[in-house]
Amino acid sequence: MTVADVALLATRSEGKLRELRPLFANAGIDLITLDEAGVIETEAEDALEVFESFEENALAKARYFHELTGRPAFADDSGIAVEFLGGAPGVRSKRWSGRTDLVGQALDDENNRLLLGRLSGATNRRAQYVCAAAFVDGAHSLVERGVVSGRIIDEPRGANGFGYDPFFFSDELGCTFGEATRADKETVSHRGRAFRALLGAIRAGARASKKAH
């Protein structure tokens, strides 16, 4: 199993693109974005994330964009799971506030406002960032999970990252993801771990295929 052609990174998130481009470059994989591939955003994309697991959502996106473009496709689904909230917002992290009229930072602000409101007075602030990274090339479908643990703080720290990052204090880094540099965040982040595991599985599959022949 190889990524012989230029692969599609199927995300509209500028934050994810910033994080993942260096990781793929280091792996020697050429990427093209949805915009670069000329894939116009449609309402059909909003209907892809309807499943109750990160893995199912990630695979649904990778399959959709592979079939649409004919390219090997990488996609992910990620979010934050808060213990006090029973694992919410989970797979609904991006859409948690219900503000379909907002995008980018404005949407992040509304999601974070809701998160802090739900945690008001809570002593248990434990949380995990979770990511499922998927690859589909027609012949193969793979998905891997990455997790990072931490806690939610009351005041945002740092201007880096996106989403819930300024409020997520990483146990391993000793700072929020908003304070961490891109390189430091990549070493422990849920997304970095998921995609490194996925690329490792692809390489392992390629080695096994060569041995079989």
C-alpha positions in Angstrom: 0.0 0.0 0.0 1.5 3.3 -1.1 0.5 6.9 -1.8 1.9 6.9 -5.3 -0.1 9.8 -6.6 -0.5 13.3 -5.1 -2.9 12.8 -2.2 -5.8 14.9 -1.3 -6.0 16.4 2.3 -9.7 16.7 2.7 -10.3 19.5 5.1 -11.5 23.1 4.9 -9.9 24.0 8.1 -6.9 26.4 7.8 -5.8 25.4 11.2 -5.6 21.7 10.3 -3.8 22.5 7.1 -1.2 24.5 9.0 -0.6 21.6 11.4 -0.6 18.8 8.9 1.4 20.1 5.9 4.8 19.9 7.7 4.0 16.4 9.0 3.2 15.1 5.4 6.2 17.0 4.0 8.5 15.2 6.5 7.0 11.9 5.4 7.7 12.7 1.7 4.1 12.8 0.7 2.9 15.4 -1.8 -0.5 16.9 -0.9 -3.2 18.9 -2.6 -5.9 20.7 -0.7 -9.6 20.8 -1.6 -9.3 24.3 -3.0 -6.2 23.4 -5.0 -8.1 20.4 -6.4 -11.0 22.7 -7.4 -13.5 21.0 -5.1 -16.2 23.6 -4.5 -17.8 23.4 -1.0 -21.4 22.1 -1.1 -24.1 21.3 1.4 -23.3 17.6 0.8 -20.2 18.0 2.9 -22.2 19.0 6.0 -24.1 15.7 5.8 -20.9 13.6 6.1 -20.3 13.9 9.8 -23.5 12.1 11.0 -22.0 9.2 12.8 -21.4 8.7 16.5 -17.7 7.9 16.3 -14.7 9.9 15.1 -13.6 6.9 13.1 -16.8 6.5 11.1 -16.9 10.3 10.4 -13.3 10.3 9.2 -13.8 7.4 6.9 -17.0 8.9 5.5 -15.1 12.1 4.6 -12.1 10.2 3.1 -14.4 8.0 1.0 -16.5 10.9 -0.2 -13.6 13.0 -1.4 -11.8 10.0 -2.9 -14.8 9.1 -5.0 -15.3 12.7 -5.9 -11.8 13.4 -7.1 -10.3 9.9 -7.8 -7.3 10.8 -5.7 -6.0 9.0 -2.6 -7.7 10.9 0.2 -6.8 11.7 3.8 -9.4 13.1 6.2 -9.9 13.3 9.9 -12.6 13.9 12.5 -11.5 15.4 15.8 -12.9 17.0 18.9 -12.7 17.4 22.6 -14.3 15.1 25.2 -14.9 16.5 28.6 -15.4 14.1 31.6 -17.8 16.3 33.5 -20.0 16.5 30.4 -20.1 12.8 29.8 -17.7 13.0 26.9 -19.4 16.0 25.2 -19.1 17.7 22.9 -17.2 14.8 21.3 -18.0 14.3 17.6 -20.1 17.5 17.7 -17.2 19.7 18.9 -17.2 21.9 15.8 -21.0 22.3 15.6 -21.6 22.3 19.4 -23.0 25.8 19.7 -25.4 25.3 16.8 -24.3 28.5 15.2 -24.4 27.5 11.6 -24.2 31.2 10.6 -20.7 31.4 12.0 -17.3 30.2 10.8 -13.6 30.4 11.8 -12.8 32.3 15.0 -16.3 33.5 15.6 -17.5 29.9 15.7 -14.6 28.9 17.9 -15.6 31.8 20.3 -19.2 30.6 20.6 -18.2 27.0 21.2 -15.7 28.0 23.9 -18.3 30.3 25.5 -20.7 27.3 25.7 -18.0 25.0 27.1 -17.1 27.4 29.9 -20.8 27.9 30.7 -21.4 24.2 31.0 -18.4 23.8 33.2 -19.3 26.7 35.6 -18.7 25.5 39.1 -17.4 22.1 38.1 -14.3 20.8 39.9 -13.6 18.1 37.4 -12.1 19.7 34.4 -10.4 16.7 32.9 -10.6 16.4 29.1 -9.2 14.6 26.1 -8.6 15.8 22.6 -9.4 12.9 20.2 -8.6 12.5 16.5 -9.4 9.8 14.0 -7.3 10.0 10.8 -8.5 8.1 7.8 -7.0 7.1 4.4 -8.9 5.8 1.4 -7.5 5.0 -2.0 -10.1 2.8 -3.5 -8.3 -0.5 -2.8 -7.7 0.2 0.9 -9.4 2.0 3.8 -7.5 2.7 7.0 -8.2 4.7 10.2 -6.1 5.4 13.3 -6.9 7.2 16.5 -4.8 9.7 18.5 -5.5 11.0 22.0 -4.0 13.6 24.3 -5.1 14.3 27.9 -5.4 17.6 29.8 -7.9 19.9 31.5 -10.0 22.9 30.7 -9.0 26.2 32.2 -11.2 29.3 32.7 -9.2 31.9 30.9 -7.7 31.5 27.4 -3.9 31.4 27.2 -1.9 31.9 24.0 -2.8 33.0 20.4 -1.6 29.8 18.6 -3.8 26.9 17.6 -7.5 27.0 17.0 -10.8 25.7 18.3 -10.6 24.9 22.0 -6.8 25.1 22.1 -6.4 28.3 24.3 -8.5 26.6 27.0 -6.9 23.1 26.8 -4.0 22.7 29.2 -1.9 19.8 28.1 -0.6 17.5 30.9 2.5 16.6 28.8 3.4 20.1 27.6 2.6 22.0 30.8 0.9 24.7 28.9 -2.2 25.2 26.7 -2.2 24.3 23.1 -2.8 28.0 22.4 0.6 28.7 24.1 2.5 25.8 22.5 4.5 26.3 19.3 3.3 24.3 16.3 6.3 22.0 16.6 5.8 21.4 20.3 2.1 20.8 19.8 2.7 18.3 17.0 4.8 16.1 19.3 1.9 15.3 21.6 -1.3 16.4 19.8 -4.1 14.1 19.1 -4.0 15.0 15.4 -0.2 14.5 15.1 -0.5 11.1 16.9 -3.4 9.9 14.7 -1.7 10.9 11.4 1.7 9.5 12.4 0.0 6.2 13.3 -1.9 6.3 10.0 1.2 6.9 7.9 3.0 4.2 9.8 0.2 1.8 9.0 0.4 2.7 5.3 4.2 2.2 5.3 3.7 -1.2 7.0 1.1 -2.2 4.4 3.5 -1.2 1.6 6.3 -3.3 3.1 4.0 -6.3 3.5 2.8 -6.0 0.0 6.4 -6.0 -1.3 7.2 -9.1 0.7 4.2 -10.9 -0.7 5.4 -10.3 -4.2 
